[in-house]
Every structure is written in C-alpha cells, then in structure tokens.
Amino acid sequence: MSDASRLNELRAEVGRVAATPLSRLVSADPARAGDFALKVGPVYANFARQYYDRDAVRWLFRAAEAAGSAQRVRALFDGETVNVTEGRPALHTALRGDFSHAPVAHEAHREALKARARMRATIEALEASEVTDIVSVGIGGSDLGPRLAVDALSGPKPGRFRVHFLSNVDGHAAQRTLAGLDPKRTAALLISKTFGTQETLLNGGILRDWLGDSAGLDGGRLYAISANLERPAQAFDIPPERILPMWDWVGGRYSLWSAVGLPIALAIGMDGFEQFLSGAAQMDAHVLQTPLEGNLAAWHALTSIWNRNGLGYAAQAVLAYDERLKLLSNYLQQLVMESLGKSVKLDGSPVGEDTVPVWWGGAGTDTQHSFFQALHQGTSIVPADFIGVVRSDAPYPQNHRALHANLLAQTEAFANGQRSDDPHRAYAGGRPSTTILLDALTPASLGALLAMYEHSVYLQSVFWGINAFDQFGVELGKQVASKLLPALAGEAQAEDPVTRELLARLRG
C-alpha cells in the first residue's frame, strides 16, 4: 500500500467516524469499555475513549500488518540492522532478556549479564566505603531515564545512598547540586556513550576538582560508564576497573537498562534493578509473541497514528496521577520526539505523512490548575495518556481516593463535555484519552510501562518507514556552539549578523 493510498483510506475512515460524537460512540457500544482494553502483567490500558470505532480499529491493524509490523519487531529482537543510517542493530531488549536464537542477540545478552555482575560488585564496594551520596553526571538519555526511575522508585526515606543528578552545563546546576554535600562522603558517576559530550565533560571536571584528594580514597570516587572505554582514563585518570561498559547497539534514550542504570541500582538496590529489568522483559515477551490485535504496544502505537495522521492532532499530553511519576512526561518527551522527529524515510525520501506530535505534560492534580483550562475549552484538541496507580504506598487513603476521583473525572469530562446555556461554561467534550493503570508503582511495573512506550515508538516508526534510532537533529546545535566558543572568548568573529549583535550584548 502506497503512502498516498493509505492516507486516503485513513481519511475516509476518519470522515465516517467523525459523523458521530465520541460520547455516542462509547454509549452506543456497551461492550466497548471492556473490548478496547488490555492487561499485560501489572499494566492495564483502556482505549475506549479514543475517537475511533471497531471498523476503524480493524483498518488500523490491517494497515500495520501491511507495513510488516510483526516482521520488523522480530528483526529488532534478532539484532538485525534496524538502525540503517548508522549501520547497527538496536538491542536494548537484549539488556532485559534472551529472546532470540540469533548469535548477535545472544552475545549482547551475555555482555549485559557480565555488566550487571560488575554493577553489583561496584555497589558492594561502595556500600563498604564511607560514601553516602552519589552524583550522577550525564545528559539526555544518560540522565532522564535514571532520574525518572530514581525519583519514582525511591522510598519516602533515603536508602543506603542518596542519588543526585547533574546534567545542565549551566554552572548554577553544579553549584546547587554540590551545596551541602561532603566530598569525603561523595562519589561521582560520569555517564556518556562517546565521552565527548561537552556538558558531561565540563561537569565531570567540576566534580573531579571538587572531590580533590577525596577522589583517591577508598579505591577512588570517580566512576565512568561509556562505550568509549579509553576516554574516561585519558580525560579523568579513571582506572579500567571503575569504567563500566555500554555499547554502540544501545541508543542513549534506551540505555537506562544497561550500566547507565547504575544510579537506579544504587538508589533501590541491585535486586530492585533486576526487578525493573524483569518487568520490561515481561512486556518484551508480550510484544514479541502476541498478534497485533491483542498487542498492547500495537494498540498504543496505532492510536497515536490515528490521532496524528487521521485527526491531525499536533500535540500529545502525558498526565500522571501519581506524584512519583512527575518526571514521566519529561522522559517520554525525549523518547518519543527524539525517536520519531524525522521527516525522511529510511531510503532518504520524504515522509508522506506527519510524524511525531509535541509530547508534554505533568502530574495531576497540579496540572489541573495550570493548563487543563486549555485542554477543556481551548481551540486545539490534545489527546492524553492518563496514568494512574491502583494501590498506594502512602498511609493517606482519603488522599488516594481523591486522586482517583480526579483521574476518573477528568477522562470522563474530556470525552463527554457538558452543555450550558452560558457559552463560557460550556464544554464541547470530544477530547480523546487513554487511561493506563499500574497495579502498584514497583520496579517491575515501571519497567513494563517504559518498555511498552519503547515498543509503541518503534511500531510507529515502522508504520511511517522512518528510523527511530538515530538522532542527527541533536548534533547541529552542538556543532554551531563549538564554533561560537572562540567568538565568546573574543578570539574570533561570528558570521551570522544576528549572532554578532547578540554576542556584543553577552560580552558587554
């Protein structure tokens, strides 16, 4: 099926469905609430309030089959070169389980197990030292995933280690992170795939100088995680035994399952980190083994495509009704937009449809008092993933019931709206949403949730024929910035006239 014919068929489906309000689609099909829902391990998702009907869903699955979705999922797990622009596989699933008979995938899994053994030994050595605080230095995928997991899974009281994160090159970030820490009781993890990232090198230098003589105590307080095992030793004199590996077959935004997840393991224990991987592996097995019609990641991916290409929605909200998941929207923003922010197909030809919408969001109920006004009564419709947790660990049941009441109320109000003779108090409704519920917020459930989003992203990329694993758009600004550093030091002139004016202001 060509892009043009597929798009025409999609528009025909949308035109047919759009004749019926979303609230009527739901009320006219009593079985829809159960039939449009799936549960995989600790993750339940309900798509009944998305703006499609049964015939449209069947069309979406036929289109996904025509795009070769099942075969491309198999290729991902088998370690085929799915990242064609960089000529390598994307084997993050091998970090979590052994799913393939392909030698490259088997070997990747063996390497992952070796790295996990080294992670455990590193943690044991730190536990035997005076260290109480860990500063994790990285940016992008080396920061967002571990930061989310540590924030979500750490208990109300600190464990053996307090884990802090430093990512931004702004010196105020380092100043605030180190304030109140004792260099004699602090260790630093420098995380960078290439070990050439400017932000990480600069902040790593700050940590090395701040640690001073303490960097040499107890076998050393500087550790590194990198695919470039020589650079940490060259740049920071970190010995090989304190450098943990990552590999070129793991993209940065998929790297939290590797030794990049050491901050997670330090915060919740290595056993907790293994449970995190097991939850993701459970979702992996489901996605690999389940036909598309019963596949949770496929439902999520095709819903996103329907909203983007069919209904033309240019934004997607992530609304987590659990304070511990407040960083989830930040993490998913990078995962989805860096993976799917492409305008050319694998062969270099232009994509015939819109790709990624803008992902953003926050935590309920705070966000109800900020941007929900625009979501309910604004002129643009923004589909949303509402994420809740069934069982709470907090000893305040009334608060948890109120949280659930708000979660349910918002999804209902988005879909159904409310009539009023006063136009200022009228709500149009028709705002589609998916509700995702975790049985409880545990390492396993968070792992399963994040793996589901990863596979959804990949399936969307297969549908559009784009590469979800390169990120060349990240590089251009960095290249220009490196050229401007001499100009900021007064050693060169900028070529761009607006930049010259701004430089004058900054240097003045």
Order of alpha helices (4+ residues) and beta strands (2+ residues): alpha-alpha-alpha-beta-beta-alpha-alpha-alpha-beta-alpha-beta-alpha-beta-alpha-beta-alpha-beta-alpha-alpha-alpha-beta-alpha-beta-alpha-beta-alpha-beta-alpha-alpha-alpha
